[in-house]
Amino acid sequence: MITLIAFVVVGILAALFATQNTLHGSITIASYTFTDIPMYLIVLTSLLIGLVLSFLISLFNSISSSLTIHGKNVKIKETKQTVNDLTKRIHQLELENEHLKTKEEGALIDRKSL
């Protein structure tokens, strides 16, 4: 609802601007000349072109940021997987170490009994 009200207000302001700027001007683009164009159309068209260009630049920056974040998320996921693998390997080595200690203690006891 607030958006609708904002559009109505902007429309009224544009209409007021258009009624107060009815002088005609000419525009030359490359070698083409457009004459008898109302000043409000020149200004509002320039504003529209500026808004579209800023939107495209913003969209490009947003896509670039999303790709960067995605790459970092992939790297974080790979790093977490590496940490998990190393944790499992540490656990296996601790179990093997304990197994070897008990085996060594058994061998020492066997030697003492001889």
N, C-alpha and C positions, 0 to 999 in steps of 0.2 A: 504494500500500500504506500509506503514511504517513497519507493522508487517511482510509482505512478505520479505522486505529487511532485517529485523532483522533476520528472519529465515535463509535466504541465507548466511548472514555473520556468524551466529553461525554454520551452516553446513560446511562452508569453514574452520572455526577455528577447528571444530571437525575433519575434514579430515586431516588438517595439523598435529594436535595432534596425530592422528592415524598413519600417515606415519612416524612420528619421534619416536614413542614408540612401536616398533614391537617386543621387547623382550618378551619372554614367561615366564609365572610364573605359580604357582600352588595355588589353594585355597582349604582349608580344612574346610568343614562345618559339624559339629558334627563328624561323623566317615567316611564321604565321602570325597574323595580327587579328585579334578578336576585338571588335569595337562595340560600343553601346551596351556594355555589360553593367548592370547596376552594382554600385559599390558594395552593398550588403552581400551580394553573391560572391564578389571577389574576396571579401573578408571571411565569410563563413566557409567558403571552399578552402581557403588557406588554412583555416582552423581545422577543418576536417582532414586535410592532407597531413597536417602536423600530428593530429591525434592518431591517425592510421600508422604513420611512420614510427611514432613513439611506442605504439602497441606492438609493432613488428620487432622493434629493438628489444622491448621487454620480453616478448615471446622467445626471441633468440637467446637472451640471457637466462631465461627460465629453463629452456631446454638444455642449455649448456650446464647449468647448475645441477639439473636432474641427472645428466649423464655422469657428472663428476661424483655426485653422491652415490649413484648406483655402483660406480667403479670402486669407491671406498667401501661400500657395503659388501661387495664381493670379496675384497681383500680382507675385511674383518671376518667374514665367514670362513675364508680359507685359514686365517690365523687361528680362529677358534678350533677348527678341525685339527690343525697341527698341535695345538695345546692338548686337546683331548687324546690324540694319538700318543703324544709324549707322556701324558699322565698314565695311560694304560701301560705303556712300555716300562715306566718307572715302577708301577705296581707289579708287573711281571718280574722285573729284576729284583725287587724286594722279596718276592716269594721265592725266587730262585736262590737268593742270598740266604734266606732263612733255611731253605732246604739244604743248602751246602753246609751251613753251620751245624745243623743237626746231624748231618752225615759225618762231618769232621769230628764232632763230639763223640759220636758212636765209634769212630775209628780210634780215637784217643783212649776211650774206655776199653776197647778190645786190646790195644797195645799194653795198657797197664795191667790187664788181667793175665797177660802172658808172662 
